Amino acid sequence: MGDQTYSRRVMRCSDSNRLLRKRDTETLHMWYECLTKERRGSEYLKKFKQISPSCSVALELLTPHTEFCNVRKTRKDLMDLQRTIEKPVVVQGIGLHSGKESHITLRPAPPDHGVVFHHMRHETDIPARPEFVVDSHHATTLGVNGSRIQTVEHLLAAAAGLGIDNLRIDVDGEEVPALDGSAKEFVALFERAGTVSQPSPRQALIITEPIRVGNERRWIQILPGTAFQISYTLDVDHPLVGTQAVSFPVTERAFVSQVAGARTYGFLRDVPSLWKQGLAQGGTLDNAVVVGKRKVLNGNLRFQDEFVRHKVLDLIGDLSLLGRPLVGHVIARNAGHALNYQLVLAIKDALTVTSRAIRSATRARVRERESDPVLQKGLQPLPGAAL
Ligand SMILES: [Zn+2]
């Protein structure tokens, strides 16, 4: 199945998902878990057809996606080479939250450098890593020793979506420009800069155990899988949003055509409170979708389900803080930056535990060998051998 057919299926799927009720979307996620854990998708599908016709439509459409990802992601894909950009590029604009003008320059960086912001006024480097997140309220802010760079997620999503591992981002200001509120213009900027492979392999971060954060209403979990996939459900008590659900494999093509263009959004009713908190100072109809009581103030949406797609965009940006391409299926419901960040920390913790477990198992094996008299004998230096 080609990517185009796949995209059409996703579109059809999200259309049908508009019919889903809250209970159905829960069921959908449950099905996903069952499929991944127990490989009993078709059995569950039969059951859900009886429970809910609209849900079963979505499930049928989603089934080939999972299979599609499974067969396409081979070991070779996981051993891709790292990438950076070919030449520096510059962009400027107003920050969504600060309302202040800033200039950024994207520059190539060597292998294993990762994505690192450089706060030009303070001459400080701020790596795009979980330990440098200083705020995840309404946007992701990175900082070190009082230097802060706000709203990094859309730019990070564009870099991750295009498979760029190493990048230096000079920021003359306090916030990444909002541009049109999506990652579309960042994608265009990266395309202008060109990308190149580097002589160093990527190290994929392969999820081996389910990890979950959140509560009953808002949660994210990541399950083992054979590729990076995001399934997202957004439930908002507003007639223009309602329940929206999508599922994407995070490939470059799917990212560019299905996710990158989805703009950030806000509700008109929340604007006074955001302003009071010093947020959304630079928000306009040119960089955010504003949802009024009965209509979207900007006119047309770019996608019928632009809201949930933007949530996927934010999630891709926040997860890129892990610094390695993920192999696992992320399933989220009504999450946000704070919860995305919690998942990043949970994955990081799991990794540390795993590496600790591996290290202690290795140490135990070494000790075992050291005390084995047969092996001990073999380890005795030969007469005259240089050690
Ligand atoms: Zn966003």
Residues whose N, C-alpha, C, O or C-beta is under 5 A from the ligand:
A	BS01	ZN	T264 H310 D314
